Amino acid sequence: MSPRSADPGAADSASLFSLQGRRALITGAGQGIGLSLARGLATAGAELFLNDLDPTRLASAVATLRGEGFQVTGRCFDVAKETEVAAGVAGLELGEAGIDILINTAGIHRRAPLEAMPLESWQAVLDVNLTSAFLVARAVVPGMLRRGAGKIINLCSLNSEISRPTIANYSAAKGGLKMLTRAMAVEWGGRNLQTNGIAPGYLRTDMTGVLTIDPVWERTICNRTPAGRWGEPRELIGTAVFLASRASDFVNGQIIVVDGGLLAAL
Ligand SMILES: NC(=O)c1ccc[n+]([C@@H]2O[C@H](COP(=O)([O-])OP(=O)(O)OC[C@H]3O[C@@H](n4cnc5c(N)ncnc54)[C@H](O)[C@@H]3O)[C@@H](O)[C@H]2O)c1
C-alpha cells in the first residue's frame, strides 16, 4: 500500500501523467518524431488525430497505430497553407469535444550556403517550420479557449539557440518558433492554456539522414554530445507526455532541451 499524501490536492503520479479522454492533434506525424510522439501519447491514453502532407506516409502511420490498438484518425493537409489548415481541422470541434493537445511537429530542411540560398528555400523553411505553428494553433485554439484548457507543444531545436553554416533559414525559423512559443504562453496563459517547446538534439530520423550517412558528421555529433551518441525519437516521449498532461499545468513558455547534454558542452 502506498503512503497517503499529507497534501489533499496531490494526485497520484499515474493520474497526473494520464492522457485518458484527451484528444491530440499531431502535425507531421507520418514518420519520425511526430509518429513516435503519437505512439507515446496514445500509450498514455490519448485519442489521436494525425496530420501529414504525404498521404501514403500518413495512411501507413494511421494503419500501424490502429494495428497496435490505438484510436487514430488521419488528416492529410499542408500545415503551411492557410486554407488547407482551415479545411484540415474542420469538424474536430464537436459539441464539448475538441482538440485538447496540439503538437506542431511538421518541419523541413533546405540546406544551402547563406550567400547562395534561393529565396524559395528561405521561404519554404520559414513557412513549414514557423508560420505553420501559428496557422494550426490559430485554427485550434478558439476551441481550447472555449473549453478553458489546452496544451500546445512546438518542436523547436538546438538551432533555436545555436547555428552552423548552411542552415540559416532553419535557424531563423526555429529561433522564431521559440519566441512564438513564449508569445503563445503569454497570450493564452491566463485562460489556462500552456504552450511549451521541446528542443531535441540530434536524433536519427529521415531529416538527419544526410548527416548520419556521413561518417565525419556521425562521429562529430557523438564527440560533441556528452551522452556520446545520437538520440532516438522515442526519447522525446517522456517530455511530450509531461507537457501534454496535468503534471505540467504550471509550466508555461518553457523550451525543454532533450539533447544528451550537447547544449551544455563547449
Ligand atoms: N531529427 C532531429 O534530429 C530533429 C532535431 C531538432 C528538431 N527537429 C524537429 O522535429 C520535427 C520533426 O522532425 P523529424 O526528424 O521527425 O523529421 P521527418 O522529416 O522525419 O518528418 C517530418 C514529417 O513532416 C511532414 N511534413 C513536411 N512538411 C509538411 C507540411 N507542409 N504539412 C504537413 N506535414 C509536413 C513530412 O511529410 C514528414 O512526415 C521537425 O520540426 C524538426 O525540425 C528534429
The ligand as a Gaussian input file, in Angstrom:
#p B3LYP/6-31G(d) Opt

LIG

0 1
 N       15.534000      14.821000     -36.186000
 C       16.166000      15.689000     -35.422000
 O       17.309000      15.473000     -35.004000
 C       15.478000      16.983000     -35.024000
 C       16.183000      17.830000     -34.155000
 C       15.583000      19.018000     -33.762000
 C       14.316000      19.352000     -34.216000
 N       13.647000      18.505000     -35.056000
 C       12.316000      18.920000     -35.483000
 O       11.385000      17.891000     -35.187000
 C       10.346000      17.884000     -36.162000
 C       10.209000      16.503000     -36.780000
 O       11.442000      16.154000     -37.370000
 P       11.762000      14.691000     -37.933000
 O       13.211000      14.494000     -37.752000
 O       10.788000      13.704000     -37.401000
 O       11.512000      14.946000     -39.498000
 P       10.965000      13.961000     -40.648000
 O       11.428000      14.587000     -41.919000
 O       11.344000      12.558000     -40.360000
 O        9.381000      14.095000     -40.514000
 C        8.720000      15.301000     -40.785000
 C        7.308000      14.983000     -41.247000
 O        6.652000      16.244000     -41.513000
 C        5.905000      16.105000     -42.714000
 N        5.712000      17.421000     -43.351000
 C        6.650000      18.151000     -44.004000
 N        6.102000      19.267000     -44.493000
 C        4.795000      19.251000     -44.134000
 C        3.710000      20.128000     -44.357000
 N        3.865000      21.258000     -45.048000
 N        2.483000      19.798000     -43.852000
 C        2.325000      18.643000     -43.144000
 N        3.320000      17.762000     -42.918000
 C        4.549000      18.071000     -43.412000
 C        6.738000      15.173000     -43.579000
 O        5.946000      14.570000     -44.609000
 C        7.259000      14.172000     -42.555000
 O        6.396000      13.057000     -42.403000
 C       10.702000      18.959000     -37.177000
 O       10.035000      20.157000     -36.847000
 C       12.197000      19.132000     -36.979000
 O       12.639000      20.402000     -37.367000
 C       14.225000      17.338000     -35.480000

